[in-house]
Amino acid sequence: MKIDLRELFAKNALLILTPEDIGPSAREFISKYGSYMRLAGIEAKRESGYAIFPSKTAPVEQEHTAMFEEWVAITDKLRVETSVVMNFYTDRWFARDPKYQSVSARGNAVTHQVCPNREEFWEYGAEIVKELGSYPIREIMVFGTGFIRDSFCFCERCREAFAPRVGQEPARLNYGYITENPDYHRAWHEWRTEIVMSGLAQLAAAAREADELTERAEPLQLTVEIPIDPQTGLLEGAKTENGLDPARIFDVTKSVVLNLYPWTPVLPRKGTPEHDRLLEALYFAKDYKRRGGSVVLYRWGVSSGEKVDEVMAIARDAEIDRVAVSFRFPESYAERRESAIGGV
Ligand SMILES: [Zn+2]
């Protein structure tokens, strides 16, 4: 895959780079492309759970820490606005431990996503936000923030917490029992949204703490990923399947990144009903902006100028000002797609 980075930087989309994209020397990369860069993104905590900065909390890929620190220092000096990506519940290192794995309604544990119903994991994430917030960055984009889908999470802890709310024994709670009663199903959605929001509130509090410890002119922005995919019901699906409601997130961080068609390879063409449905789902972005919030339209696996243009055209139609892309698909894409829309 040959990527023309100059062409992509010139489009003024936020490119979210990995250490593999940048190479061993941040200085070398920036001396080559710096004059085209106004914005820069770098993945700081990967879905593997590893940090590429010298974290005292998360496990670290030591070979990248010098590059990360150099990257942040130089972009700050050049006044390039830097965003870093932090994967939150998507964390294969933490999810090795069966105690933290998210479990599907069929009883299958996934090893790439931590159950969101874990206060100690929120504290873990909050520590990482504070660590990242000590660098001169503008924003942390938090990916992997919600439940995998409606049929998650059926781990022991979630069953024990939710079953009494619908008059059931934890051991006998199953997905059919919840979905056959609309009141129970609604209670399930509300309970899961509450959990996600509590986790995000903890991260937001950590960002404010980081502000107090640094002399940042603008508060550190915490931007929360919301998947928008036709196979999971677009925005309605994000609310019910994942527990991610932009209106609720507005009250906590005022900033979201919409992951456009994460599980669907082809974007809709203008003039098609699918395109209309997408724009309808993105309509809330105008209201967000009007109220002082921020919306980023993001797509992964975008490796050519034409593909960036496709995302930018949708952003323009939806009146979304910020576009972000990454060249690669997530490392465990097939597995994550299977758990999000397959038969796990
Ligand atoms: Zn759980």
Residues whose N, C-alpha, C, O or C-beta is under 5 A from the ligand:
A	BS01	ZN	C115 N117 C153 F154 C155 C158
